[in-house]
Amino acid sequence: MGLDGKHVAIFLENLYEDIEFWYPYYRFKEAGARVTVVAPAIKEYKSKNGVPAAPDLAAGDAEADKFDAVIIPGGYSPDHMRRSQELLALLKKIYEQGKVIAAICHGPWLLASIGAIKGRKVTAFISIKDDLVNAGAEYVDQEVVRDGNIITSRTPKDLPAFCREIIAALGG
C-alpha cells in the first residue's frame, strides 16, 4: 500500500466538506505520498463548519507534470473552484497528461467544467446528477466509479472505497 515517491495534489477552496478534505489528506500522507494542497491563492480557507485550512501552493504556481494525481473534495467548494481559471487550467493539464483525477461529492463539477466526463461513467452527490448527465456523462449510483484515470464517489460514507481506488490506481 506504499505510495512512496507519488505526489498527490488536493484542491482547496472555501466551504469544503471537512471530512472529504482531511480524510484523504491524512490517508495519503500515511500511505507515504507527498501531499500538496493547491488553492486559487495563498490564504486561509474555511470549511462548511468553519475549520481553517491553508494551501501549500497557489494554482497559478503549480506545474501539472509534478503531480501523479489530484483529489477534488466536495462540499460547496467546487462551486468556488470552478471560478478559478488557474485551478481549471491546472486540472485540464493533469487530465490531458492522463494522470489520476479523483473527485467526490460535488467535485465532479470541475470535471464537467474541463470537458473530462463526456462519454464516461461517473458518480457524485445526487444533486449534481443532471449537470453531469447534461455534460455527457453516464451517471452511476455506486460508492466509487473508476473510468480510466477518472475516479468518482458520492458522499463521505464512500471515502474508504474512494481512497482505496485512488491508491490502487497509483499502484499502491
C-alpha positions, -999 to 999 in steps of 0.1 A, spaced: 0 0 0 30 23 -1 28 54 -22 65 65 -17 75 88 -45 40 96 -55 29 133 -54 -8 140 -48 -25 174 -51 -56 181 -31 -76 211 -42 -89 236 -16 -115 264 -16 -139 279 9 -169 258 21 -151 225 16 -166 194 32 -143 188 62 -140 150 61 -137 149 23 -106 171 25 -90 159 58 -96 121 54 -77 119 20 -51 144 32 -40 122 61 -47 89 44 -23 97 16 3 111 39 0 79 59 5 58 27 38 76 20 27 101 -7 38 136 -8 6 157 -4 4 193 -17 -27 214 -10 -34 236 -40 -59 266 -40 -65 297 -61 -44 318 -37 -23 315 -7 -47 324 21 -68 307 47 -99 288 36 -127 277 58 -148 245 56 -186 244 58 -181 241 95 -156 269 99 -124 246 101 -95 265 86 -70 251 61 -42 267 42 -27 257 8 9 249 2 8 263 -33 -13 287 -55 -27 270 -86 -10 296 -108 24 284 -95 16 247 -97 31 226 -125 9 197 -137 38 174 -145 49 174 -109 17 156 -97 7 119 -101 -29 126 -90 -53 152 -79 -81 149 -54 -111 172 -55 -131 173 -23 -168 183 -22 -190 204 -1 -197 237 -17 -161 244 -25 -163 230 -61 -187 258 -70 -159 282 -59 -132 262 -75 -149 263 -109 -145 301 -109 -107 299 -107 -92 298 -142 -59 288 -127 -73 257 -109 -92 247 -141 -61 251 -163 -41 230 -139 -67 203 -137 -71 203 -175 -33 198 -179 -33 170 -154 -62 154 -172 -45 157 -206 -14 140 -192 -36 110 -183 -29 112 -146 -54 101 -119 -81 126 -111 -104 118 -82 -135 138 -73 -161 132 -46 -195 148 -38 -198 180 -58 -161 176 -70 -171 162 -104 -185 196 -114 -148 205 -121 -146 175 -144 -176 188 -163 -160 223 -165 -129 210 -182 -148 186 -206 -134 155 -190 -166 134 -184 -183 133 -218 -188 96 -226 -175 85 -192 -192 67 -162 -192 88 -131 -209 92 -98 -213 122 -75 -237 136 -49 -272 131 -64 -280 168 -66 -255 173 -94 -266 142 -114 -284 163 -140 -254 186 -145 -231 156 -151 -256 139 -175 -260 172 -194 -222 173 -197 -223 139 -214 -215 115 -186 -233 83 -177 -243 87 -140 -240 55 -119 -252 53 -83 -222 34 -67 -199 42 -38 -169 45 -62 -167 45 -100 -135 43 -120 -135 50 -157 -99 51 -169 -80 77 -150 -112 93 -135 -123 82 -101 -155 95 -85 -175 89 -53 -208 103 -38 -206 112 -1 -183 110 30 -195 74 37 -178 64 4 -144 77 15 -128 43 23 -137 29 -11 -127 62 -28 -93 62 -12 -87 25 -18 -94 30 -55 -71 60 -58 -43 41 -41 -49 11 -64 -48 35 -94 -14 48 -82 0 13 -79 -1 12 -41 
